[in-house]
């Protein structure tokens, strides 16, 4: 069964879609370190140099250690050790979203990950192999969302045209980037709403979880 628009490919983000909120994890990190809970969010939204460092990290041009030292300094922290791990420690798997990806793949839909990475070593590769036909991680390909090239590469790896792909992300700018190359984007806020829309667009049913 095919859903709306003849979509046959699903591309999905990792952090904040297949996991709980990245921003909530960052806020918890800030509280643990005695910072204002919006300190990390403010840096990325208001400090161009902090965002530039993140883009360099995501595309493999800045090492994890180098990023940790710079970002700790921007936050006013003297200890940069374990910074990335600590920032993401509050993220938990979103099992309903993972079940939706499994359901889509079982229905014959081609599935792919498109992730802006902070670390290439922290992904569960066994899980990625179970969920996805293609995996595009920013630091491994030297591209990042919302650059158009990363979406086109992901579609190519799926063997699908962009117009046949549904893309899911929790950031508006990343959804806009996908739409700019012809994909249908879902801005993820709630697993139930996202899964309902995926089933409409892709024409599959997520099996009920025990």
Secondary structure as GFF3:
##gff-version 3
##sequence-region A 1 210
A	DSSP	three_ten_helix	4	6	.	.	.	ID=ss1
A	DSSP	beta_strand	9	12	.	.	.	ID=ss2
A	DSSP	alpha_helix	22	32	.	.	.	ID=ss3
A	DSSP	alpha_helix	39	46	.	.	.	ID=ss4
A	DSSP	alpha_helix	48	58	.	.	.	ID=ss5
A	DSSP	alpha_helix	64	75	.	.	.	ID=ss6
A	DSSP	alpha_helix	83	88	.	.	.	ID=ss7
A	DSSP	alpha_helix	95	106	.	.	.	ID=ss8
A	DSSP	beta_strand	110	115	.	.	.	ID=ss9
A	DSSP	alpha_helix	125	131	.	.	.	ID=ss10
A	DSSP	beta_strand	134	137	.	.	.	ID=ss11
A	DSSP	alpha_helix	138	141	.	.	.	ID=ss12
A	DSSP	alpha_helix	148	158	.	.	.	ID=ss13
A	DSSP	three_ten_helix	162	164	.	.	.	ID=ss14
A	DSSP	beta_strand	165	169	.	.	.	ID=ss15
A	DSSP	alpha_helix	172	180	.	.	.	ID=ss16
A	DSSP	beta_strand	184	187	.	.	.	ID=ss17
A	DSSP	alpha_helix	191	202	.	.	.	ID=ss18
###
